[in-house]
Amino acid sequence: MTTRLACWVGDKHMTEHTRPPVVVIGAGGEVGRAIARMLIEDGTQVVIADASAEQLETTRAELGIEPRSALTFDASDPTEVAKQFFQLGEEHGALSALVNAQGVAGRGLLADVTPQQWERVVRINLTSVFATCQAAVPLLRGVPKAAIVNLASVAGVREQPGSLTYATSKAGVVMFSRTLAADLARDDIRVFAVCPTAIDSAMVRASIPPDQLESYAAAQPMGRMIAVEEIGRVVLGLIRDPYPYTPEPLVI
């Protein structure tokens, strides 16, 4: 299935309420939920998506989003992604931004990583970004201030001992985003990779032994983990403000 090409005619009088929606992938997780919440509070129309129907419903109910704007699908399945974005194009005609906030942890040394674990982490963290960006770009093209924001990690730009699979997948997100930014610069579609240090989320806490969590947080640059709301504010700023093309990922 081919994603429908959409042309959006820019209007200098366009308001946030008349702009096409922002799609937040991974909105069932804590980071994606915080991003969706801040976008909605800012007056932005939002479509949320996640592979977990249960977690997505929690976000939908909490944020008061209409059921038709909450989509359950596997973002790492290119065929399913193409189908869902085709429907988004049919319904909305265009999109103003795509946010990729999905991800899974992947700790372990080389000898401990199984082929199945490697495939799962790379598929969810990196293949999903490729699939959703490929499907979304035709719907972003021509929309003023269009943007793609991909959640990577500081592990994608700096070695993280014990996180071989995760770091590799996030490094892929960083370079994918940098190259896509260059490819889309003349289309005025801005592409960003946000690379936070450790986020205070259930996913991170579950990946760190409880007796090491305090020292892990203290070892972060700010002496603590980053709150999900801080990530949300960064993403909101990137989507709202007309940042130019930049070859560098954004590290917070």
Secondary structure, 3 states (H helix, E strand, C coil): CCCCCCCCCCCCCCCCCCCCCEEEECCCCHHHHHHHHHHHHCCCCEEEEECCHHHHHHHHHHHCCCHHHEEECCCCCHHHHHHHHHHHHHHHCCCCEEEECCCCCCCECHHHCCHHHHHHHHHHHHHHHHHHHHHHHHHHCCCCCCEEEEECCHHHCCCCCCEHHHHHHHHHHHHHHHHHHHHHHHHCCEEEEEECCCECCHHHHHHCCHHHHHHHHHCCCCCCCECHHHHHHHHHHHHHCCCCCCCCCEEC
